[in-house]
Amino acid sequence: MKNSSQPEFKPLSGKRILINAGPTREPIDPVRFISNHSSGKMGIALADAAKSLGAEVTLVLGPVEIRPENKDINIVPVTTASEMAAECIRIFPLCDIAILAAAVADFTPETSSKAKIKKTEGPLILKLVPTTDIASELGRMKKPGQLVVGFALETGNELENALGKLRKKNLDLIVLNSLRDPGAGFGHDTNRITLVDRNNNIDKFELKTKKEAAYDILGKIVTLTASGK
């Protein structure tokens, strides 16, 4: 498959794809929040690549400064993990494929102050509660013919942890990358990925641009859809 911006071959024509991307922001008070370093670049690259391969793409996008190059991508902006979960759960039944590339917060403050919290001499204690696990929810919801792809950003025991997530969340494919790999992870224009499918097939790739990696991921998805997983 050519890694071009407008491939002549469009193997995803007729497919409806949900992609989420970027971070979430979990409010502590009106001026502070809990978040992470996600730039949204990988998910946005996937959205552009999927559109170029003929798919109808809906992108649920957290608070980032960049947007897809293709103006025909349907963007659903969200801020918090609960908003992202609600939109993904709403949209997924209408889709053939979900690619969950967002770095969704695992925890959110139990309460958010409506006024700015003033600094005091003592410590500030925040009680955090778990957010909805979107991958698990979609893995539970999926019907025959639907495909759910997750991401695993790891810092140790990478393959073992990725396989655990794949099985626990009932995913069809997981995209593994490690923060230990130079040039991979948050903020970079490059990524080094390993693809693991539900049949334990493992495909490892060298460091590439995120645009190139997006086509590698979608190429695997095309293979899985053609084979019925």
N, C-alpha and C positions, 0 to 999 in steps of 0.2 A: 504494500500500500504506500503510495507516495505521500510524503510529508509536505504537501503544498497547501497553500491557503484556500484554493478552490479546486479540489480533485475532480476529475471528470467522472470517476467511479463513485457512486453515492450509495453504499451498501446499507445505510441507515434510513433510506427513503421510506416514509410511511411510519417510522417509529417515533413515538412520543417519549422524550427523555426529560426526567426531573434531575436537576443538579443543584446541590447546595454548596456554598462557597463562603470563605471569609471567616472572621471571628464572630463571636457574640459579645455583647456588653451587658453585664449584670449589675444593676444600679445599687450602690450603697446609700447614696443621697443624691441630690440634684446635680452635684458637680463631680462625683467620684463613682468609679465602677470597677468591676473585676473583668479582665479580658486577657488576651494573649497576643502573640506576635504575628498571627496569620495575616498575610497580605491579600489573600484571595486569588493569587496568580494562577495556581494549579487548577482550581475550579473554573476560573474564567477561561483559561486555555482549553479546558475540556468542553466548555460551552461553545466556544468559537469553532473548535474542531468538529464537534458533533453536528453543528449546523452546516458546516461545509460538506459533511458526508450525507446530508439530506434529511437529518432529523428535525423534528419540531421540538424546540428546546425551551423549557421553563427553568429559569435560574433564580433560586431563592438565595438572595445575597445579603450577607451581613454588612456592617459598616466599614466599607473600604473606599479608597480614593480612586480606584480604577474601575473601568467598565469594559465589557466585551467590545471587540472591534465591529462585530456584526450587529447592526441596528435592529435586525428582525428577531433577535432573541427576546423573549418575554421575561422581563426582570421583575421579581417580587421582592422589594426591599424589606428587611426586618432588622431588628436591633438585638433583642434578647433571645435566649435559648428557648423560652416558652413560645415566643412568636415564630421562631424558625421551625420548631416542632409542629406547631399548629398548621402552618402553611404546607409543610412536607406531607403531613398526614392527610390534609385536605386534597392535595394535588395528586398524590401517588395513585389512587384508584383509577385515575384517568390516563395513566402512563404505562408504557411497556417496560421501561428501564429507569431505575433510580441510581444515581452516582453521588455518594455522600462524601464530598471532599471538604466540607466545612470543618473548622476547628471549634466545635460547639463546647461551651463551658460545661464541665461535669457537675459543678456546684454553683448555686446562686444564694445570695443572702436571704435568710428566712423573712426578714422584713427590710424595707427600704425607707429611710427617713425622708419625710417630705421637706424638711429644712436641712440646710448644711450643718453637718456635725462639727461642732467646735472642738478645737484641740484642747485637751486637758492634761494634767500632770500624769495621770495614770494611763494604763494601757486601754486601748479600744478593743473590745472582744466582739467579733462577728460570728454569729451562728449561721453556718452554711448548710443548705439542704440539697439533695441530688436533683438534677434536672432530668427531663425526659430523655431517655436513650433513643434517639431517632432511628438508628440502625436496627436496634432490637424491635422497635415498634413496626417498622416497615417489613422486617424479616418475618414478623408474626402475621402481618396483614397480607403478605403477597399471595397471589393466586397463581395457578399453573399458567405458564407463559410469561410471567413477570420476572424480572431479573433485578437483584439488589447488589450493588457494589459498594463496599466500604473501604475506608482508609485506616491504616495503622501507622502512626508516627511513634517510633520507639527509641529508647535510649539504651536498652539492654535486653538480652534474650529475645531478639527481634522476631525470628521465625516462629519460635514457640508461642510467643504472645499473639502474633498475627493469626496463627492456626487456631488458637483458643478463641479469638474474637470471631473468626469465620464460622466456627461450629456453634458457639454459644448464641450468636445473633442470627443464625440461619441465613447467612449470606451466600451468594453464588461465586463471588470473586472478592478478594481483598488486595489492596495496593499497599505494599509495605515500603516505608522508607525510614531511614535511621538518622537521627541528629548527629550520630558519630561519623557519618560520611561527609567529607568536605564538599561544599557546594550544594548540599541537599537540605531540605527543611524550610523553615520560615524565611520569607523575605528574598530568597535567591531567585534568579531567573532560570536556574538549572535544578535538576532533580535526578536522583538515582533510585530507581524503583525495582521492586521484585513483585511479580504477580503470582498469587496463589489462588487456584480455583477450588471448588468444592470437591473435586476428584483428586486433590492433592498434587495436581500438576503445578510445577514451579518454573516460572520464566524470569530470569535475571537479566537486567539491562545495565549498560554502562551509563555514566553521567551524561545527560543530554539536556537540551533546553526543555523547559516545561511544555512548550508547544510540541516538540518532538515526542516527549513522554506522553502527552495527551493522545496522540495518534497511536502509540503503542498500546495504551490502555483500551482505546476504542477498537483497535484491531482485534484484541483478545475478546472484547464484548461481541463483536461481529461473529467471531468463531463460535462463541458459546451459544448465541442465538440461532446460528445456522445448524448447530448440532443438537439443539433442544436441551442445552446445558450438559 
